[in-house]
Amino acid sequence: MLNALNCSIQAELTRFFNVIDDSYLSTKSVSTAAFCKARMKLSHQAFVELNDDLVNKFYEVANIDKWQGHRLLAVDGSVTQLPVSNELLQHFGKAHSLTPRPCVRLSQLYDVKNNITLDLQVDRYSTGEREMALKHLNKTQAGDLVVYDRGYPAVWFYKYHMLKNIDFCMRIVKSSNVVKTFLESGKYSEIVDFPCVEKSLRRCRKDKISTESLSLRLVRVDLPSGESEVLVSSLIDHQAYPTSLFADLYHQRWGIEEDFKVLKSRLTIENFSSVSTEGVLQDLHAKLLTKNLAASAIYDAKRKIKNPTKKRLYDYKINFTFAINQLKDNVVRFTMKLAELELYELLISKISKNLSVIRPNRKFVRQDRRNKTNKYPMNYKRMC
């Protein structure tokens, strides 16, 4: 399942034993039914714990990239359609009453500088994004900086970050009175008191946390279109964090959007191999772990990139899709201890040579895929 399982189960099983036996065609044979029966004895929590081990080891040994001394994290959610199944409908629910398809809500905590997902939360579609984001804070540490899109700001939510000594930067809607007053002032940065009222007051009392107001910073960012967006942040030190830094800070949140594209388009997490709740959770967490393995390999490969002899017009980065492609089958050899260290060094060297150009200021209109039919029908799995 860590081998980026995305075609028919029987085809994947045949390929798996070909790799294990180092043969073009293995004599071993396992049926799809036997695999499906065996996987039900495995908890998806195994992949969660393996990912936790990988993330912890990565931060122990890696000299990670940071932003102004902070580990720069981002939180965002996404909705994924599931195969039609009564069990999945009952467990996850659906997006609206007219659709027959169950949906699941995903939320991840992502290191945008180092391409590592620290935590993935999977829950019912009806679960709020803030509630899922709150669970991510268990995987953060003091001094982290977390960037959020609009939809997350709430005074009670800010307070949980302050309790854990975690800084944040969120895009805030412009309809609130506090933000309207700030925009009318014409300032680009201001420290503002946020009182704890209404829903936040009830939530704070319920969770038994302080109901006092918070002093936070509002920052105005002018977009090329002429519109302005407003950010709310706990980074209130104007000297340490000048206003000019915030536009680029919030822009770096786009990395988590690109990571969801990797999961959905490259690892095809919506291409499920099961119609059971446990099987769906296994698919999601297994492919997330595979993606983190590729990110770890890319970190090693970066050290082998040689400086170009000729001056290039643009900067280059390692091709993430190619790294995932090279892990196919090789992840079997590594986890089954069928390969020596030389294979890993060769793999890293090959990944380091496949680069993609970074073209700044490229913009495309985002396509709306919500009304598209199922991209990966269960009875028409791709054969390669």
Secondary structure as the mmCIF struct_conf table of DSSP 4:
data_model
#
loop_
_struct_conf.conf_type_id
_struct_conf.id
_struct_conf.beg_label_comp_id
_struct_conf.beg_label_asym_id
_struct_conf.beg_label_seq_id
_struct_conf.end_label_comp_id
_struct_conf.end_label_asym_id
_struct_conf.end_label_seq_id
TURN_TY1_P TURN_TY1_P1 LEU A 2 ALA A 4
BEND BEND1 CYS A 7 CYS A 7
HELX_RH_AL_P HELX_RH_AL_P1 ILE A 9 ILE A 20
TURN_TY1_P TURN_TY1_P2 ASP A 21 ASP A 22
BEND BEND2 SER A 23 LEU A 25
BEND BEND3 THR A 27 THR A 27
HELX_RH_AL_P HELX_RH_AL_P2 THR A 32 ARG A 39
TURN_TY1_P TURN_TY1_P3 MET A 40 LYS A 41
BEND BEND4 LEU A 42 LEU A 42
TURN_TY1_P TURN_TY1_P4 HIS A 44 HIS A 44
HELX_RH_AL_P HELX_RH_AL_P3 GLN A 45 VAL A 61
STRN STRN1 TRP A 67 TRP A 67
TURN_TY1_P TURN_TY1_P5 GLN A 68 GLY A 69
STRN STRN2 HIS A 70 HIS A 70
STRN STRN3 LEU A 72 GLN A 81
HELX_RH_AL_P HELX_RH_AL_P4 ASN A 86 PHE A 92
STRN STRN4 LYS A 94 LYS A 94
BEND BEND5 ALA A 95 HIS A 96
TURN_TY1_P TURN_TY1_P6 SER A 97 LEU A 98
BEND BEND6 ARG A 101 ARG A 101
STRN STRN5 PRO A 102 PRO A 102
STRN STRN6 CYS A 103 ASP A 111
TURN_TY1_P TURN_TY1_P7 VAL A 112 ASN A 115
STRN STRN7 ILE A 116 ARG A 124
TURN_TY1_P TURN_TY1_P8 TYR A 125 SER A 126
BEND BEND7 THR A 127 THR A 127
HELX_RH_AL_P HELX_RH_AL_P5 GLU A 129 HIS A 136
HELX_RH_3T_P HELX_RH_3T_P1 LEU A 137 LYS A 139
TURN_TY1_P TURN_TY1_P9 ALA A 142 GLY A 143
STRN STRN8 LEU A 145 TYR A 148
TURN_TY1_P TURN_TY1_P10 ARG A 150 GLY A 151
HELX_RH_AL_P HELX_RH_AL_P6 VAL A 155 LEU A 163
TURN_TY1_P TURN_TY1_P11 LYS A 164 ASN A 165
STRN STRN9 ASP A 167 ILE A 172
TURN_TY1_P TURN_TY1_P12 LYS A 174 SER A 175
BEND BEND8 SER A 176 SER A 176
HELX_RH_AL_P HELX_RH_AL_P7 ASN A 177 SER A 185
TURN_TY1_P TURN_TY1_P13 GLY A 186 GLY A 186
BEND BEND9 TYR A 188 TYR A 188
STRN STRN10 SER A 189 PHE A 194
HELX_RH_AL_P HELX_RH_AL_P8 GLU A 198 ASP A 207
TURN_TY1_P TURN_TY1_P14 LYS A 208 LYS A 208
STRN STRN11 LEU A 214 ASP A 222
TURN_TY1_P TURN_TY1_P15 PRO A 224 SER A 225
BEND BEND10 GLY A 226 GLY A 226
STRN STRN12 SER A 228 SER A 233
BEND BEND11 SER A 234 SER A 234
TURN_TY1_P TURN_TY1_P16 HIS A 238 ALA A 240
BEND BEND12 TYR A 241 TYR A 241
HELX_RH_3T_P HELX_RH_3T_P2 THR A 243 LEU A 245
HELX_RH_AL_P HELX_RH_AL_P9 PHE A 246 HIS A 251
TURN_TY1_P TURN_TY1_P17 GLN A 252 ARG A 253
HELX_RH_AL_P HELX_RH_AL_P10 TRP A 254 LYS A 261
HELX_RH_PI_P HELX_RH_PI_P1 VAL A 262 ARG A 266
BEND BEND13 LEU A 267 LEU A 267
TURN_TY1_P TURN_TY1_P18 ILE A 269 GLU A 270
BEND BEND14 ASN A 271 ASN A 271
BEND BEND15 SER A 273 SER A 273
BEND BEND16 VAL A 275 SER A 276
HELX_RH_AL_P HELX_RH_AL_P11 THR A 277 LYS A 302
TURN_TY1_P TURN_TY1_P19 ARG A 303 LYS A 304
HELX_LH_PP_P HELX_LH_PP_P1 ILE A 305 PRO A 308
BEND BEND17 THR A 309 LYS A 310
BEND BEND18 LEU A 313 TYR A 314
STRN STRN13 ASP A 315 ILE A 318
HELX_RH_AL_P HELX_RH_AL_P12 PHE A 320 LEU A 327
TURN_TY1_P TURN_TY1_P20 LYS A 328 ASP A 329
HELX_RH_AL_P HELX_RH_AL_P13 ASN A 330 THR A 335
TURN_TY1_P TURN_TY1_P21 MET A 336 LYS A 337
BEND BEND19 ALA A 339 ALA A 339
HELX_RH_AL_P HELX_RH_AL_P14 LEU A 341 LYS A 353
STRN STRN14 LEU A 355 ILE A 358
TURN_TY1_P TURN_TY1_P22 PRO A 360 ASN A 361
HELX_LH_PP_P HELX_LH_PP_P2 VAL A 365 GLN A 367
TURN_TY1_P TURN_TY1_P23 ARG A 370 ASN A 371
HELX_LH_PP_P HELX_LH_PP_P3 LYS A 372 ASN A 374
BEND BEND20 LYS A 375 TYR A 376
TURN_TY1_P TURN_TY1_P24 MET A 378 ASN A 379
BEND BEND21 TYR A 380 TYR A 380
#
